[in-house]
Every structure is written in structure tokens, then in C-alpha cells.
Amino acid sequence: MFSTWPRPTHPARAALLATAWLALGACAGEGRPAAGEAQADSVSVVDDGGRTVTLPRPARRVIALMPSATETLLALGVREGLVGRTDFDTGMGIDSLPSVGGGLDPSLETIVSLRPDLVVSWETSGPAPLGDRLRAMGIPVFAVKTEDTTDVFRTVASLGRLTGRGAAADSLARALRGELEAVRRSVAGQPRPSVFYMAWYDPPTTAGRGTFIAQLIDLAGGRSLFPEASALWPNVSLEEMVRRQPDFIVIPDAENGAARVRELRTTPGWRELRALREGRAVLLPAEVVNRPGPRIGEAARRLRDALHPAAAAP
Amino acid sequence: MKPALRLLLLALAAALALLVGVRVGAVPLSVGEVLDGVRGTGDAATVAIVRRLRLPRAVLAALVGGGLAASGATFQALLRNPLAEPYIMGVSGGAAVGAVLAIVLTGSLASGGIVALCAFAGALAAVLLVFRIASSVGRALDTRILLLAGVVVGAFFNACILLALTFADADAFRSAMFWIMGSLSGATWRSIGVLAAVFVPAILLLFALARSLDLLAVGEETAAALGTRVERTKLLAYGVASLLTAASVAVSGVIGFVGLVVPHVVRMLWGGGHRFLLPASVLLGAAFLVLADTLARTVAAPTELPVGVVTAFVGVPFFVYLLRRRQA
């Protein structure tokens, strides 16, 4: 849907597009109930790999293998229902749960020993030996692929249905939409500075237009320095960056970002960027801006506060 | 110690390694629970852990380790080069190209089976290509040319992988990297069956070639003078060892060090001809890889280390110790 998202040059047009997007988000937010639902308790939801996942009753022992999904479950009020976490689920207050290792290469036998009735995994475009093996052992796997904000709303709705928390999912989606809409409205009519989102610096990698990050930057009143890059995480040319001179550089690393900026200021190429020299590098915590989950409202707000300090809430 | 007794000892070591591999894992289970799991009488999660995860993984590790060690021993004799190992002839590069292409091009359609099949096809293509290049130079198959052909074909395939990865999306890139790193975590009874179908006849054929390999290791003229059909032996040994490597790589990715070092360890400890070296390498390779994989699963549990890290970290110090001991 967002592959043709144009650079909004006219405020009214931008508002129109954003409203259309929010409305579409609302449609997608219903989740996709599968046809032929059986008993009253059973839930059937189609996952992002197109598989119908049917549970005899809402899941009560859940393991999510991506931090964004774990955060979404916590935001839905599923705390007692979580039976495991990954090594990357930090800062969520669930450190006491047993870890299953990394999210992409967890220990299968640890997962099995926790007896989950639902595992939420990442839907990969390649082979998915992990999901296949869990399914073969009778453990339902719901694979999600959250790249853009539409995906976030769909995942909120799906996880809500799977855990029997449809009402919580609805109110979470409503609250998130409200947050995003408030951010969008606060920068209406403002000039749109160009933003380089530094997913990585060597090679320079940014967030492509299909990512939720690019959408949040747009919503927060910025525009991407590389709007034409169609890959999700494109490598971009440093030369071209110097030529285009971003107004802001967003670095998703609050801990080491300052040191990185100091280093880049003396690195050939990077030191030609006025945004770095003139202190327009924006350091944001990775766990806020890198997770397509319930904190996208906060991420949009933080981006807006950096790009349009005057519009920031007092 | 008689060779037969040594082999018996090594077989015991391999059996013991398999027991340890089933006994320990990321989840602490008591002996009773493991036994219940094996019998299928424990609770469902324990049965699944023991029967569907640990047992197949240990068995696959044994087959891959044994196969790579036998293949390495064969290549070392065939090429008369102590640096020879199963992947030296470009088999791993070909397999990786097949697997990476399957992952990058077919996306979500690629199941584990399709990737394994493409890896196997890629490995066979590499074997044929190397053989074609080597046999087009001179009249008889020159093993030095064979080695060079293998190395350059491997380098070419590595470049192909880098090219494919440059244009792969993040998911495909990750899948491909995991595949290249090598792992036994995909072990299923089906993959074991597929590998065993190659492993058993290949190992028997190599055992049958043992005496010819002894003579070949001395020199081709000597071997010919003593009645070995040199060309046929070289062709068979190269083909069978390559096929064995190809099947191993297809189910487990590239696992380094086993095929290089296990045959050397056997030679250093006991010396001996290929009638002893080959079966001893199979057993020691099996025991070694099962234990290495068990360590990889448990040292940092629940995080799993790449098994190639463990084979090198455990194997290198031991190998250095053996080298120094032999000097003394």
C-alpha cells in the first residue's frame, strides 16, 4: 500500500493521504478471521505466511520470538500467559522468565520443555526450518512479518484474537491511532526537513519506504533522504548522501550514538555532512524506534520532537 | 594394541558419545526422564525433546562426522596432500551456491527439503565441473591439476555466493548465512534416512578401496607396478568421497575441521594403512562431532553456538598437543 507513498509537497494532500492510511489501517486492524470457525472457544487466524492457525481455545502459554511481538502481548495484558522470552527481550520487566536463546535460532528443546500452546515467530522469506519443526511437534506457530505500520495494527489485532483479548487489541489500536494522528496534526503545514535514518553506517544503510520507520518519519513531519530506494533496508552511497546533505541524521542507538557521531565526524565522507558537524544528529533509543510494536506512537513523538521542536508538547 | 581392539574402543567411544548427546541438552532432564522419553512413555514434551530433537540430532551428527572424516582421509590419500579436506574440491562452494540460490530466488516457497536438494545439486555440479576441467588436461587424471581445479572452482562459487547475497533481502541474507555457518539443528529422521542412503554404500566402497589407497598414497607408479588400476581407483575415490561430502553438506551445511583433522589424529595416534585408518576415522569423526554438537547445544544454553566454532576450539588445542608430543 505504501510503495507508492509520494513525498507530500502539499499539506492538504499529505493530510488526505495520512487519513486514508489511518482508515486503511483500521480496516486491516480487524485481523483476518479464517473461514469456517468451529466451536465457540476455538480461534482461527491467518498468519503472514498465509497459514491458518487454529487454536482450540485462546492461547494461555505463549512464547514470542521477536521483542516487538513480546511488547505487543504485554501491551495487550498478556503477562501471566507468557512462559518464555528471548535474549533480546530486554527492558520489559520479564527478565525472570526463562530464555529460549536468540529469536532466530532459539533452542528448540527449551521451547518444547516450556509447553507453549502458541509460538509467535518471524515470517521469513526463506526456508523456515524453525516453524516447520515446531509445527511438526504439534506446537502452533503464528508467523508475523511486521514491516510497516499497517502490519503493526494487523499484528495487534491477530495477537489479540489468538490470546482472547480482542477488546484490549481494539483499544490498543485506537490509542495508537490517536497518538499517531496527534503527531501528524501537530506538524501539519510545517516545512519537511530531509532525514537520513542510519540503520547502519558501514556500509551506510537506511530504512526504505516500505518500513514503519520511514512512515513514522513522514508522519513526524520529515521526509526521507532516499525516497526512491525501494528495498526495505537499502545500502546507499555515501557520495550521494554528501550531495543531498540531510537536514537530520537519526541514529537508533542512544547508548553508543554519541561516540559514533564523534567518530563519524572525522571519517572521510561523513565529515562532509553538515548535519553531523552542526549537531543535527538525533540519538533515539533502539528499543523505541526499532520495534514495530506498541511503542510506534512514542517513536513518532520522539521523532517529531527532534525534527520540529517547536511543535513538541510543552 | 591390535587394530581390531582399537576399532572396538573407538566404536565404544562413539556409542558413549551418542549416549551423552541424548542425555544432556539445554533442558535439564534426569536419567529416568530421558529413558521414559526414549521409550515414549514420559510426558509429551519430554518425549518430543528426546525422540524428535536430541536423538535425531545425535545420530545425524554421527553420520556427518563419520562421513566427513572418511571423505577427508580419502582426499588426503588421493591428493597426497596433508591439507586436503572434504571441502577442498569446491563441493562446499557448489552446495552453498545451490542453497543460497534456492533461498534467495524461491523465497518462502523454499522448504528445508528444497534447499537441501538444491545444495546437493550444486555440490554435484561442482564435482562434475572440477572433474571435467581436470580430465581435460593431459591424458591421465593428474591429481595436482584436480586439486587446482577444485580450488579455483571453489573460489568462483564463493564469488557467486557473495554476488547473490549482495542482492538478497534481509531475510534471505539471514537464512543464507545461517545455512552457510553449518548446523545440525535441522536433524529429522528423514534427513538421516537420506544421508544414510549415501553414507552406507559410500563408506563400504571406500573400505573396499583401502588397499589401493595405501598404494596410491605412496605414489602412482608404485601403485601401478603393484597391480592397482590407478585411474579407476582415483576416479572412484574422488567420486565417492565427493558424493559423501555433498550429501553431508546438503543436510547440515558446512562444518569445518572434522574432515581435516580427524584422519590426522588417527594417523598420529596409531599410524596405519587405510584398512584401519578409514574405519577408525569414521568412528572417531562420529564421536567427535556428536560431542562437539552436544557442547554447542549446552555450553551457552539456551543460546546455541555454531558447531564449527566448537569443533575448532576443542580440536585445535588437541591437535597442537599431538603435534608437539610427536616431536618430543
Interface residues (C-beta under 8 A of the other chain):
Chain A: G49 D87 P98 S99 V100 G101 G102 L104 D105 P106 S107 L108 E109 T110 V112 S113 R115 E123 T124 S125 G126 P127 A128 P129 D132 R133 A136 M137 G138 A231 L232 W233
Chain B: G25 A26 V27 A44 A45 T46 A48 I49 R52 L53 R54 A102 I103 V104 G107 S108 A110 S111 G112 I114 V115 D169 A170 D171 A172 R174 S175 A176 F178 S183 S185 G186 T188 R297 A301 P302 T303 E304
